[in-house]
């Protein structure tokens, strides 16, 4: 997801003032204030990264439990995953709200576009994790190794949602990469001037 706060410095090189009121030449530039809000969004993103890092083994644990037809383990791990994703989604929503708040300010147009792309990336990540959460819920609520038909249906749903998770995550990375390329272009242009 990348660090958003430091990138604000790129775009803030020509900030005019830090007041909220307009001047003779129009509204004051609030890029510096927006950068503070984005720094707060970064704190939420850091919490998501910690959750993810501390629990990234859960997908493999689920696959192993399903391969062993261990219904109790599948349901327990899936339940854990649902709650972890719910916690991450709360942090993600807070970060998105902060990015939207920063975009509504009088800020550098390139920075606004950068934040929009980062917001789109976060929304795609949210969509991807919702796929994974729904897959975990299906496993938690319906996995039964004694019912071959239901077990195969749930496994297929898990596989399809996991694939959707991967595809949507790639789209999120594309938005993030576009934002990072924009930041590099702005930095290069500033260095040329």
C-alpha positions in Angstrom: 0.0 0.0 0.0 3.0 2.3 0.4 3.7 5.3 2.5 1.4 8.2 1.7 2.6 10.8 4.2 6.2 11.2 2.8 4.9 11.5 -0.7 3.0 14.7 0.4 6.3 16.4 0.7 6.9 15.9 -3.0 3.7 17.7 -3.8 4.0 20.3 -1.1 7.2 22.0 -2.4 5.2 25.0 -3.5 2.7 25.3 -0.7 1.7 28.9 -0.3 0.4 29.1 3.2 -1.1 27.0 5.9 -4.1 29.1 6.8 -7.6 27.9 5.9 -8.8 31.2 4.5 -8.3 32.4 1.0 -5.8 35.1 -0.1 -5.7 37.7 -2.9 -4.9 35.0 -5.5 -7.6 32.5 -4.4 -7.9 29.9 -1.7 -4.9 29.0 0.4 -3.0 25.8 -0.4 -3.8 23.2 2.3 -1.5 20.5 1.0 0.5 20.6 4.3 -2.6 20.1 6.4 -3.8 17.4 4.0 -0.4 15.7 4.5 -1.1 15.6 8.3 -4.4 13.8 7.7 -2.7 11.4 5.3 -0.2 10.7 8.0 -3.0 9.6 10.2 -4.4 7.4 7.4 -0.9 5.8 7.3 -1.3 4.8 11.0 -4.5 2.9 10.1 -2.7 1.3 7.2 0.2 0.2 9.4 -2.3 -1.5 11.7 -3.7 -3.4 8.7 -0.2 -4.5 7.7 0.5 -5.7 11.2 -2.8 -7.7 11.2 -1.9 -9.2 7.9 1.6 -10.1 8.7 0.6 -11.7 12.0 -2.0 -13.8 10.3 -0.8 -14.4 6.8 -0.3 -18.2 7.6 -4.1 -18.6 8.1 -4.8 -19.3 4.4 -2.3 -22.2 4.4 -3.7 -23.4 7.7 -7.2 -23.4 6.2 -6.0 -25.4 3.1 -4.2 -27.9 5.3 -7.3 -28.3 7.6 -9.5 -28.8 4.5 -7.1 -31.4 3.0 -7.3 -33.3 6.3 -11.1 -32.9 6.4 -10.7 -31.5 10.0 -14.1 -29.7 10.3 -13.3 -28.3 13.8 -10.0 -26.8 12.6 -11.6 -25.4 9.4 -14.4 -23.8 11.4 -12.1 -22.3 14.0 -9.5 -20.9 11.5 -12.3 -19.6 9.3 -13.9 -17.9 12.3 -10.5 -16.3 13.2 -10.1 -15.1 9.6 -13.6 -13.5 9.6 -12.8 -11.5 12.7 -9.3 -10.5 11.5 -10.7 -9.2 8.2 -13.5 -7.3 10.1 -10.8 -5.6 12.2 -8.8 -4.8 9.1 -11.8 -3.5 7.3 -12.5 -1.0 10.1 -9.0 0.4 9.9 -9.3 0.5 6.1 -12.5 2.4 6.3 -10.9 5.0 8.6 -8.0 5.3 6.2 -10.3 5.8 3.2 -12.3 8.5 5.0 -9.1 10.3 5.8 -7.9 10.2 2.2 -11.3 11.5 1.1 -11.1 14.3 3.6 -7.6 15.3 2.4 -8.8 15.2 -1.2 -11.6 17.7 -0.4 -9.1 20.3 0.7 -7.4 22.9 -1.4 -4.3 20.9 -2.4 -1.9 20.5 -5.2 -3.8 18.9 -8.2 -1.1 16.2 -8.6 -1.3 15.3 -4.9 -5.1 15.1 -5.2 -4.8 12.7 -8.1 -2.2 10.7 -6.2 -4.6 10.4 -3.2 -7.5 9.5 -5.5 -5.4 6.6 -6.9 -4.4 5.5 -3.5 -8.0 5.6 -2.3 -9.0 3.4 -5.3 -6.3 1.0 -4.4 -7.6 0.8 -0.8 -11.1 0.3 -2.1 -10.0 -2.6 -4.3 -8.1 -4.1 -1.3 -11.3 -3.8 0.7 -13.2 -5.5 -2.1 -10.6 -8.3 -2.3 -10.7 -8.9 1.4 -14.5 -9.1 1.3 -14.1 -12.0 -1.1 -11.8 -13.7 1.3 -14.1 -12.9 4.3 -17.1 -14.4 2.5 -15.1 -17.5 1.6 -14.1 -17.9 5.3 -17.7 -17.4 6.4 -18.9 -20.1 4.0 -16.2 -22.5 5.4 -17.1 -21.6 9.0 -20.8 -22.0 8.5 -21.1 -24.8 6.1 -18.0 -27.0 6.0 -18.9 -30.7 6.7 -16.5 -33.4 5.7 -19.2 -36.0 6.2 -21.4 -34.4 3.5 -19.4 -34.9 0.2 -21.7 -32.7 -1.9 -21.7 -29.8 0.6 -18.0 -30.1 1.3 -17.2 -29.9 -2.4 -19.5 -27.0 -2.9 -17.9 -25.1 0.0 -14.4 -26.0 -1.2 -15.3 -24.8 -4.8 -16.7 -21.5 -3.4 -13.5 -21.0 -1.3 -11.3 -21.6 -4.4 -13.3 -19.2 -6.6 -13.4 -16.5 -3.9 -9.6 -17.0 -3.3 -9.0 -16.6 -7.0 -11.2 -13.4 -7.1 -9.2 -12.2 -4.1 -6.0 -12.6 -6.1 -7.4 -10.8 -9.2 -8.8 -7.9 -7.3 -5.6 -7.5 -5.3 -3.7 -7.2 -8.6 -6.1 -4.4 -9.7 -5.4 -2.7 -6.3 -1.7 -3.0 -6.9 -2.2 -1.4 -10.4 -3.8 1.7 -8.8 -1.1 1.9 -6.2 1.6 1.6 -8.9 -0.1 4.3 -10.9 0.0 6.6 -7.9 3.6 5.8 -7.2 4.5 6.5 -10.9 2.7 9.9 -10.6 4.8 10.7 -7.5 8.0 9.8 -9.4 7.0 12.0 -12.3 6.3 14.9 -10.0 9.6 14.5 -8.3 11.4 14.3 -11.6 9.7 17.4 -12.9 10.5 19.3 -9.7 14.2 18.3 -10.0 14.3 19.4 -13.6 13.0 22.9 -12.7 
